Amino acid sequence: MNDTKLFVKVKGELTTVPFSDLQGEYELFHSSQIRKCYINGVNQKIIQSGDLVLFKNSQVFLKGRIDRLVKINANLVDLDLIESTLRSKWTNLIFSVFLLKENYLVVSIFYESKLNEKDLKSKIGIFLSEKFPFYYEPRKIMVLDKLCLPFTIHGKLDYAKLKAMAIEEENNKKIPLENINVLTLVKNLWKEKLGSEPESKTNFIKAGGNSLKALIFAEEIKEHLEKSSIFLNNNLLLDTLLNQTFEQILKLIERPNSNQEINLMEPKSSKKIKLDSDDVDSRFYLNSNIVCCLSKSFSFLKSNLGTVSKNKSVLVSPVWKMDTTKCVDATPLIVGNVCENGLKNRVYIGSHSGKFICVDALNGVLKWDFEALDRIESSSCLDKTGSFVLF
């Protein structure tokens, strides 16, 4: 072990600078000229330890494992912190927190003696919502007997088996559409998310919900209602959940065909549908022949799209650019409003800098901007009235 050296990654490079000169959090690496590490059949002398360490006042503190820091809806979430917080409250239970799939956080609970499962899930959901930001709240809480606790041959918790158990439970939980009591289903999910019983005129947002909880709520209702290849329209369900009452939500689920919009749809084999230019309504082309493109520098281009044809090439040239100072992960929202002076086109976009801007689409003049407390990765949209921009 005397041959083992410790490295940290500083600005993308491994370094062995004196630890006394370091301050802050770093990723730790191991190196040895004698001992070698074999991972996945690869012989390596320098290996990532997977440990995150904090250097402070010439001392080194272990912060945790790097793979226990995950992103949920673009926010960094510490899984170990959730576990330790739960253990401090329920000392007689074993907790394991993991990411089942993208943005799908699962809390698994292992018990020795029988307990009220529904009551415990509700208490844990409320407890986490009080302790952490909304993106820390789990999508699923799983209660299992302690005898089911899976371990690897090295005595560590087997997350692969734990994920398989969660998937199996999800598959077994699905109920045929004709056997579902819609009122009971929606009431239980409502109480699980908000911790209160709904009344007929209660609105989900006013009762303490938010857009993320509404999205999760809508997805879980859809999962319960699935039967073969027919699905409830998720956009309509989400819109009803955000803007209507509990009574209206029930009506939509019980009588989906009573609405004039198409509420039931067959799943497509692909998420993308290729359209010919003849299939696209001409009103979707701006009269000003302006198109938008995204790169590190947000740009608008002038083109010859006056006549749409398959056989003609399109020439584009820059009209204006707007520096967003940092990366743009969102899709710009372009809105055309008819006003007294004619058509008013506006572009709305946010970036990792935290700045959200409104720009005139024709000349690139900044109309207004807003500084958020954190980076912006979500695409913006208009509310139902067209009066507010949401992101």
Summary of the structure (lengths in Angstrom):
residues: 391
radius of gyration: 26.4
end to end distance: 52.6
largest distance: 79.7
contacts: 979
relative contact order: 0.05
helix: 29%
strand: 33%
